[in-house]
């Protein structure tokens, strides 16, 4: 997995910041780096439509036990798809 890909996905997640203010309370967040790695890996496993959106939702809801804003999720999926050059 290329470091540049991880940085691009982490950047999208940081800009969206699905944790909001709670992001400040998580010690090992590291700018969503680990979540970015998990999302990229999950995209490679899933198939079918909306695989990027499903990957993001799966990783973030399992990691943080949160409910994601659907509009924010859709935008993040679009941005990550574009950053990685994959179709959602």
N, C-alpha and C positions, 0 to 999 in steps of 0.2 A: 504494500500500500504506500503510495507516494505521500510524502510530507505535505506537499503543496495541496493535494486533494483534501487532506485532513484540515489544513488551515482554512481552505475555502468553506468547507462545511461548518467548521467551528465558527467562522466569521458570520455566516448566515444565522446560526443559532444564537450567537451573542447579540446580533442586531435585533433579532426577534425577542430574545430573553423570555422564554415561556415561564420561567420561574418568578419573574418580576422581582419584587423586593426580597423574596426568600433566597435569591441567588447569593446574597451577601452572607447568609447563614450557613452555607455549605462549604466546608473547609477544602475538600478535594475536587471542587468543581473545575478548576484549571481552564477556565474559558470554554467550557463545553467540549474540550479536546477528546475526552474518553467517549463521550456520547457520539461525537462525530465519527470516531473509529467504528463504534458499534453500528451506527446508521449505515455507513459505507459497506460494512460487512453484511448487514441485513439486506441491503439493496441487491447485493450479489446473490443472495439465497432466494429471495422472493421472485415470483414471476406474475405476469398478468398486469391488468390495468391498475394504476395508482400505487405501484410498488414503492415509489419513493415516499409518498404520503403515509402509506401503511408502515413503512420502516421507521419513519420519524415517530409516528404515534406509538408504535410498539416499544421502541427504545426509551422514549421519554416517559411514557406512562409507567413502565416497569421500573425505571431508574428512580423516579421521583414521586410516584403515586399521586399524579396530578391529572386533572381533566384539562385537555388542551382546547384553546379557542380555535374553532373550526376555520375561521377566516385567516387567522395567523398561521395555522397549520398549512392551509392551501397555498398561501404566499410563500412560506418557507420551502414547501415541496417544489414549487415552481422555480425558486431561486437555486435550490440545491440541484435540481435536475439540470438547470442551465450551467451551473458551476462545474458539474461533473460530466456534462455532455451526454446525459442519458434521458430517455423519455420516462415520463411519470406514468 
